[in-house]
């Protein structure tokens, strides 16, 4: 049995934030108040990240004409990390930034069923049909309204949602194990070398430019289609936001002529997001395990003789807040090549760095095992999800 397809706009109201003169500026934010939610506040587990929230006054909130959230709303990202979303499960007051849209379900759809649809491969295929290849791809609320969603009867929606909830709980436990492994890496680095901010072990402090070459990415013109082909992967920020510590595979590649206009680095470089729609994304990093090109939102750190890739990566990992603090735009986030190169870090002696390299390699073997089981959980969950939305569950 296959379920009838309806447009998302038939089962939910889509509400944009207020984009007029009352839109909160950087100067509107206060230390405590009503949450003003942007894309960086949405977790991969579809919840809100309290630590990433900005706040506005009650007066500013009252002046907004739209984009005010209610319990049961789904906040969906329209720019950058397309498809990222979070469910509002409390009666909190709040408003959304322009990068998000509110999906407010009506009586035709069960909210947990809708949540699983938005996280499904079926929805991802809809998103891919609208991706425009820009450095920061985007959708509109009108685009989202036209997405096709399978719609069984409400009782069947609830049954499907309950099954997928149980399967997802297993998958999330696997992911939590990987997250704990990431914290383990951080704690070992801090134990071996101390906090880079306070430098309790007294290592020599150097500006970053003294120990790495910094290469800023570039986006060849899309008005010249010949710039894009199959010569070399073209990395974007989404390929850097990865728990595996290495770049994920790029969806686009440059041609040989495109590479002449772009930038490329070899295996062993550390790629960092330095321009983003959200401050929380600044300082995201990943190791390149192959030669790649990359866009203008990214700087590549190429280690010189005095620093290993593994030490550099972990040093940047535990110094993310320090890097964000140097941003020149507190709402969106930007750290220039010159600013990044001037940030000072303690650099441990080579023999201590080598000790960390040995640990890091053992850690990667442990992580590979955890990744394998997590990937199996994802495969099983996606298979179950596809059966559910095609009426085979």
C-alpha positions as CSV (number, residue, x, y, z in Angstrom):
1,X,0.0,0.0,0.0
2,X,1.2,3.5,-0.8
3,X,-0.1,6.6,1.0
4,X,-1.6,9.6,-0.8
5,X,0.8,12.5,-1.3
6,X,-0.2,16.0,-0.3
7,X,1.7,19.3,-0.2
8,X,3.3,20.3,3.1
9,X,1.3,23.5,2.9
10,X,-1.9,21.5,3.1
11,X,-1.0,20.1,6.5
12,X,0.9,23.0,8.1
13,X,1.1,26.7,8.1
14,X,4.5,28.2,7.3
15,X,5.4,31.4,9.1
16,X,8.4,33.6,8.3
17,X,10.1,35.8,10.9
18,X,9.6,39.6,10.8
19,X,12.1,40.9,8.2
20,X,11.0,44.5,8.4
21,X,12.4,47.5,10.3
22,X,11.8,45.9,13.7
23,X,14.2,43.0,12.9
24,X,16.6,42.7,15.9
25,X,20.0,44.1,15.2
26,X,23.2,43.2,17.1
27,X,22.5,46.1,19.5
28,X,19.1,44.7,20.3
29,X,20.5,41.7,22.1
30,X,20.4,41.6,25.9
31,X,21.9,39.3,28.5
32,X,18.6,37.9,29.6
33,X,15.2,38.2,28.0
34,X,13.1,36.4,25.3
35,X,15.0,34.0,23.0
36,X,15.7,35.1,19.4
37,X,16.4,31.9,17.6
38,X,18.7,31.4,14.6
39,X,20.0,28.4,12.7
40,X,23.0,27.9,15.1
41,X,20.5,27.2,17.9
42,X,19.2,24.0,16.3
43,X,20.9,20.8,17.3
44,X,21.3,17.7,15.1
45,X,19.0,15.9,17.6
46,X,16.2,18.4,16.6
47,X,16.2,20.3,19.9
48,X,17.2,23.9,20.8
49,X,20.7,24.5,22.1
50,X,20.2,26.8,25.1
51,X,23.8,28.0,25.1
52,X,23.5,29.4,21.6
53,X,20.4,31.5,22.1
54,X,20.4,35.3,21.8
55,X,17.9,37.3,23.8
56,X,15.8,40.4,23.1
57,X,13.7,42.6,25.4
58,X,10.0,42.1,25.9
59,X,9.5,45.5,24.1
60,X,11.4,44.3,21.1
61,X,9.6,41.0,21.1
62,X,6.2,42.8,21.1
63,X,7.2,45.0,18.2
64,X,7.8,41.9,15.9
65,X,4.8,41.4,13.6
66,X,5.5,37.7,12.9
67,X,7.8,34.7,13.6
68,X,6.7,34.2,17.2
69,X,6.8,30.5,18.3
70,X,4.3,28.3,20.0
71,X,4.6,24.9,21.7
72,X,4.5,22.2,19.0
73,X,6.1,24.4,16.3
74,X,8.9,23.0,14.2
75,X,11.7,25.5,13.4
76,X,13.2,24.7,10.0
77,X,16.4,26.1,8.5
78,X,16.0,27.8,5.1
79,X,19.6,28.9,4.6
80,X,23.0,27.2,4.9
81,X,22.3,23.9,6.7
82,X,19.1,23.3,4.7
83,X,16.7,20.9,6.4
84,X,18.1,21.3,9.9
85,X,15.2,21.6,12.3
86,X,14.1,21.6,16.0
87,X,10.8,20.9,17.7
88,X,9.5,23.4,20.3
89,X,8.3,21.1,23.1
90,X,7.7,23.7,25.8
91,X,5.5,26.8,26.2
92,X,8.6,29.1,25.9
93,X,8.2,32.5,24.3
94,X,10.5,33.3,21.5
95,X,10.9,34.5,17.9
96,X,12.9,33.3,14.9
97,X,15.6,34.9,12.8
98,X,15.3,35.2,9.0
99,X,17.2,32.0,8.4
100,X,14.3,30.0,9.8
101,X,10.7,29.4,9.2
102,X,8.0,28.1,11.6
103,X,6.1,25.0,10.5
104,X,2.9,24.9,12.5
105,X,1.0,21.6,11.9
106,X,-2.8,21.5,11.6
107,X,-5.2,18.8,12.6
108,X,-4.4,16.7,9.5
109,X,-1.0,15.6,10.6
110,X,0.5,14.2,13.8
111,X,3.4,16.3,14.9
112,X,5.8,13.4,15.6
113,X,5.0,11.9,12.2
114,X,5.8,15.3,10.6
115,X,9.0,15.4,12.5
116,X,10.1,12.1,11.2
117,X,9.2,13.1,7.6
118,X,11.3,16.2,7.9
119,X,14.3,14.1,9.0
120,X,13.8,11.4,6.3
121,X,15.6,10.8,3.0
122,X,12.3,11.5,1.3
123,X,12.5,15.1,2.5
124,X,16.2,15.3,1.8
125,X,15.5,14.5,-1.9
126,X,13.0,17.4,-2.0
127,X,15.6,19.7,-0.5
128,X,18.2,18.6,-3.1
129,X,15.8,19.5,-5.9
130,X,15.9,23.1,-4.7
131,X,19.6,23.5,-3.8
132,X,21.0,26.2,-6.0
133,X,24.7,25.5,-5.7
134,X,25.4,28.8,-4.0
135,X,28.0,29.0,-1.2
136,X,25.1,29.3,1.2
137,X,22.2,27.4,-0.5
138,X,18.7,28.5,0.5
139,X,15.0,27.7,0.3
140,X,11.9,29.9,0.6
141,X,8.8,29.2,2.6
142,X,7.0,28.9,-0.7
143,X,9.4,26.2,-1.8
144,X,8.8,24.3,1.4
145,X,5.1,24.5,1.1
146,X,5.3,22.5,-2.2
147,X,7.2,19.5,-0.6
148,X,5.3,16.2,-1.1
149,X,4.5,14.3,2.1
150,X,2.8,10.9,2.3
151,X,-0.3,11.2,4.4
152,X,-1.9,8.1,6.0
153,X,-4.8,8.3,8.4
154,X,-4.0,9.9,11.8
155,X,-4.0,6.6,13.7
156,X,-1.5,5.1,11.2
157,X,0.6,8.2,11.5
158,X,0.8,7.7,15.3
159,X,1.7,4.0,14.9
160,X,4.5,4.9,12.4
161,X,5.8,7.6,14.6
162,X,5.9,5.3,17.7
163,X,7.9,2.7,15.7
164,X,10.4,5.3,14.4
165,X,10.7,6.9,17.8
166,X,12.0,3.5,19.3
167,X,14.3,2.9,16.4
168,X,15.7,6.5,16.6
169,X,16.4,6.1,20.3
170,X,18.7,3.2,19.5
171,X,20.4,5.3,16.9
172,X,20.9,8.2,19.2
173,X,22.6,6.0,21.8
174,X,25.2,5.1,19.2
175,X,25.7,8.7,18.5
176,X,26.1,9.6,22.1
177,X,28.9,7.1,22.4
178,X,30.7,8.9,19.5
179,X,30.1,12.3,21.2
180,X,31.6,11.0,24.4
181,X,34.7,9.8,22.4
182,X,35.0,13.4,21.2
183,X,35.0,14.7,24.8
184,X,37.6,12.1,25.6
185,X,39.9,13.5,22.9
186,X,39.5,17.0,24.3
187,X,40.2,15.9,27.9
188,X,43.4,13.9,26.9
189,X,44.7,17.0,25.0
190,X,44.0,19.3,28.0
191,X,45.6,16.8,30.4
192,X,48.8,16.5,28.2
193,X,49.1,20.2,27.3
194,X,46.9,22.2,29.5
195,X,44.3,24.9,28.7
196,X,45.6,26.9,25.6
197,X,44.1,30.1,27.1
198,X,45.9,29.9,30.5
199,X,48.9,27.9,29.2
200,X,49.7,26.4,32.7
201,X,52.6,24.3,31.4
202,X,54.4,27.4,30.0
203,X,54.8,26.3,26.4
204,X,56.2,28.8,24.0
205,X,53.5,31.1,22.6
206,X,53.4,32.0,18.9
207,X,50.9,33.6,16.5
208,X,49.2,31.0,14.4
209,X,50.8,32.4,11.2
210,X,54.2,31.4,12.5
211,X,53.4,27.7,12.6
212,X,50.9,27.3,9.7
213,X,50.4,28.6,6.2
214,X,46.8,30.1,5.9
215,X,45.1,29.6,2.6
216,X,41.7,31.3,2.0
217,X,39.3,29.5,-0.3
218,X,37.6,30.8,-3.4
219,X,34.4,30.3,-5.4
220,X,35.0,30.3,-9.2
221,X,32.2,32.1,-11.2
222,X,29.1,30.1,-11.8
223,X,28.5,32.1,-14.9
224,X,31.2,30.0,-16.4
225,X,29.9,26.4,-16.1
226,X,33.2,25.1,-17.3
227,X,34.7,25.9,-13.9
228,X,32.8,22.9,-12.5
229,X,33.6,19.3,-13.3
230,X,35.3,16.2,-11.9
231,X,38.9,17.3,-11.3
232,X,38.9,18.0,-7.5
233,X,36.4,18.0,-4.7
234,X,35.0,21.4,-3.8
235,X,34.5,21.6,0.0
236,X,31.8,23.7,1.7
237,X,31.2,24.4,5.4
238,X,28.8,21.5,5.7
239,X,31.7,19.1,4.9
240,X,33.6,20.5,7.9
241,X,30.8,20.1,10.6
242,X,31.6,16.5,11.2
243,X,32.1,14.4,14.3
244,X,34.5,12.1,12.6
245,X,37.3,14.8,12.6
246,X,37.8,14.4,8.8
247,X,36.1,16.1,5.9
248,X,33.0,14.5,4.5
249,X,32.7,14.0,0.7
250,X,31.8,17.1,-1.3
251,X,28.8,17.1,-3.5
252,X,30.5,19.3,-6.1
253,X,33.8,19.3,-7.8
254,X,35.8,21.8,-9.8
255,X,37.1,21.2,-13.3
256,X,40.8,21.6,-14.2
257,X,40.1,25.2,-15.4
258,X,38.1,25.9,-12.2
259,X,40.9,24.7,-10.0
260,X,43.2,27.4,-11.6
261,X,40.7,30.0,-10.2
262,X,40.1,28.2,-6.9
263,X,42.3,27.2,-4.0
264,X,43.5,23.7,-3.1
265,X,45.5,22.0,-0.3
266,X,47.0,18.6,0.2
267,X,46.3,15.9,2.8
268,X,47.3,16.9,6.3
269,X,45.8,20.5,6.2
270,X,43.2,21.5,8.7
271,X,40.1,23.3,7.2
272,X,38.2,25.8,9.3
273,X,35.0,27.7,8.8
274,X,35.8,31.4,9.1
275,X,32.6,33.0,7.5
276,X,29.2,31.7,8.5
277,X,25.5,32.6,8.9
278,X,25.9,31.8,12.6
279,X,28.6,32.6,15.1
280,X,28.4,29.0,16.4
281,X,29.7,27.7,13.1
282,X,32.9,29.8,13.3
283,X,35.9,27.6,14.2
284,X,34.4,24.3,13.0
285,X,37.3,22.2,11.7
286,X,38.1,19.0,10.0
287,X,41.3,17.3,8.7
288,X,41.8,16.9,5.0
289,X,42.8,13.3,4.3
290,X,43.1,14.0,0.5
291,X,43.8,16.9,-1.8
292,X,40.7,19.2,-1.9
293,X,39.6,22.7,-3.0
294,X,37.3,24.8,-0.9
295,X,35.0,27.9,-1.0
296,X,35.6,31.4,0.4
297,X,33.9,30.7,3.8
298,X,36.9,28.4,4.7
299,X,40.5,28.9,5.6
300,X,42.9,26.0,5.3
301,X,45.7,25.7,7.9
302,X,48.8,24.0,6.4
303,X,51.2,22.9,9.1
304,X,54.8,24.0,9.0
305,X,57.7,21.9,10.4
306,X,57.1,23.0,14.0
307,X,53.6,21.5,14.3
308,X,51.9,18.2,13.5
309,X,48.5,18.0,11.9
310,X,47.1,16.1,14.9
311,X,48.3,18.6,17.5
312,X,47.1,21.5,15.3
313,X,43.7,19.9,14.9
314,X,43.2,19.2,18.6
315,X,44.6,22.7,19.6
316,X,42.0,24.3,17.3
317,X,39.3,22.0,18.6
318,X,39.7,23.1,22.2
319,X,40.3,26.7,21.2
320,X,37.0,27.2,19.3
321,X,35.7,29.8,21.8
322,X,38.9,31.8,21.6
323,X,38.6,31.9,17.8
324,X,34.9,32.9,18.0
325,X,35.8,35.7,20.4
326,X,37.9,37.2,17.6
327,X,34.9,37.4,15.2
328,X,34.2,40.8,13.8
329,X,30.4,40.1,13.4
330,X,28.7,38.7,16.5
331,X,25.4,37.8,14.7
332,X,26.7,35.9,11.7
333,X,30.4,35.4,12.4
334,X,33.6,36.2,10.4
335,X,37.3,35.8,11.2
336,X,39.6,37.2,8.6
337,X,42.8,35.6,7.5
338,X,44.8,38.3,9.1
339,X,43.0,38.1,12.4
340,X,43.2,34.3,12.5
341,X,46.9,34.4,11.8
342,X,47.5,36.9,14.6
343,X,45.8,34.8,17.3
344,X,48.5,33.4,19.7
345,X,48.6,29.8,20.8
346,X,51.0,27.7,23.0
347,X,53.1,25.4,20.9
348,X,54.3,22.3,22.7
349,X,57.8,20.7,21.9
350,X,57.9,18.3,19.0
351,X,58.5,15.2,21.3
352,X,55.3,16.0,23.2
353,X,53.4,16.5,20.0
354,X,54.6,13.1,18.7
355,X,53.3,11.4,21.9
356,X,49.9,12.9,21.1
357,X,50.1,11.7,17.5
358,X,50.5,8.1,18.9
359,X,47.5,8.6,21.1
360,X,45.4,10.2,18.3
361,X,46.0,7.2,16.0
362,X,44.9,4.7,18.6
363,X,41.8,7.0,19.3
364,X,40.9,6.9,15.6
365,X,40.9,3.1,15.6
366,X,38.5,3.1,18.6
367,X,36.3,5.8,16.9
368,X,36.2,3.7,13.7
369,X,34.5,0.9,15.6
370,X,32.0,3.2,17.1
371,X,31.3,4.8,13.7
372,X,30.7,1.4,12.1
373,X,28.0,0.5,14.6
374,X,26.5,4.0,14.3
375,X,26.4,3.8,10.5
376,X,24.7,0.4,10.7
377,X,22.1,2.0,13.0
378,X,21.6,4.8,10.5
379,X,21.2,2.4,7.6
380,X,18.7,0.3,9.5
381,X,16.7,3.4,10.6
382,X,16.6,4.9,7.1
383,X,15.5,1.6,5.7
384,X,12.7,1.5,8.3
385,X,11.8,5.1,7.5
386,X,11.5,4.5,3.8
387,X,9.2,1.5,4.4
388,X,7.1,3.6,6.8
389,X,6.5,6.4,4.3
390,X,5.9,4.1,1.4
391,X,3.2,2.1,3.3
392,X,5.2,-1.1,3.8
393,X,5.6,-0.9,7.6
